[in-house]
Amino acid sequence: TFYHFFVHDQIGFIGVHLRNAINLIPGIKGGLDDKVFATVVVSAFMHIMAILQLPEFLGPSFSPFTIIGGVFNARSKLEAKVEKTKKSENEKISGGKDKDL
């Protein structure tokens, strides 16, 4: 999670780069130490998500992660469609005799 990488990963690739990226934005930490800042970020994310998932806003099915998943899902659907088209063309060429192509 964000908290564990930001606070505990002192020498690892993810923790180092995450802290460097955060420190590029001047004043974002507001003078807070790493543990308090990470706690505030995680808490703010949880509260914002709870509000956005209320029925009056975006509803309980809303998730910011579906956008990321949607990109990968669309790609896999496209790959499946291409594979199905190739299989259909191979069946036409072979006359339906060789179904393993």
C-alpha positions in Angstrom: 0.0 0.0 0.0 1.0 3.6 -0.3 1.7 3.9 3.5 4.0 0.9 3.6 6.0 1.9 0.5 6.2 5.5 1.5 7.2 5.0 5.2 9.0 1.6 5.3 10.6 1.1 2.0 13.8 3.2 2.7 16.1 1.6 0.2 13.8 -0.2 -2.3 13.0 1.1 -5.8 9.4 1.9 -5.2 9.8 3.6 -1.9 12.7 5.8 -3.0 11.0 6.8 -6.2 7.7 7.5 -4.5 9.3 9.8 -1.9 11.3 11.5 -4.7 8.1 12.1 -6.7 6.3 13.5 -3.7 9.2 15.7 -2.7 9.2 17.2 -6.3 5.9 19.0 -5.4 6.9 21.9 -3.1 4.9 22.2 0.1 2.8 19.2 -0.4 3.9 17.6 2.8 3.1 20.7 4.8 5.9 20.1 7.2 4.5 16.7 8.2 6.9 13.8 8.7 6.6 10.7 6.4 4.4 8.7 8.7 1.8 11.4 9.4 1.8 12.5 5.7 1.2 8.9 4.5 -1.6 8.5 7.1 -3.3 11.7 6.0 -3.1 10.7 2.3 -4.5 7.2 2.9 -7.2 8.6 5.2 -8.2 11.3 2.7 -8.4 8.7 -0.1 -10.6 6.5 2.0 -12.9 9.4 2.9 -13.1 10.7 -0.7 -13.9 7.2 -2.0 -16.7 6.8 0.6 -18.3 10.1 -0.4 -18.0 9.4 -4.1 -19.6 5.9 -3.7 -22.8 7.4 -2.1 -25.9 6.9 -4.2 -26.3 10.7 -4.5 -22.9 10.9 -6.2 -21.4 8.2 -8.5 -22.9 5.2 -6.8 -21.6 2.1 -5.0 -20.1 0.6 -8.2 -17.7 3.5 -8.8 -14.0 2.7 -8.4 -11.1 4.6 -9.8 -9.4 1.3 -10.4 -12.0 0.3 -13.1 -10.5 2.9 -15.4 -7.1 1.1 -15.2 -8.8 -2.3 -15.4 -10.9 -1.2 -18.4 -7.9 -0.5 -20.4 -6.5 -4.0 -19.9 -10.0 -5.5 -20.3 -10.5 -3.8 -23.6 -7.1 -5.0 -24.8 -7.9 -8.6 -23.9 -11.3 -8.4 -25.6 -9.6 -7.0 -28.7 -7.0 -9.9 -28.6 -9.8 -12.4 -28.2 -11.7 -10.9 -31.2 -8.5 -11.1 -33.4 -7.9 -14.7 -32.4 -11.6 -15.6 -33.1 -11.3 -13.9 -36.6 -8.1 -15.9 -37.3 -9.7 -19.1 -36.3 -12.7 -18.4 -38.4 -10.5 -17.6 -41.5 -8.6 -20.9 -40.9 -11.8 -22.9 -40.8 -12.9 -21.3 -44.1 -9.6 -22.2 -45.7 -9.5 -25.7 -44.5 -13.2 -26.3 -45.0 -13.8 -26.8 -41.3 -11.8 -30.1 -41.3 -8.9 -28.9 -39.0 -10.4 -27.2 -35.9 -7.1 -27.0 -34.0 -5.6 -24.2 -36.1 
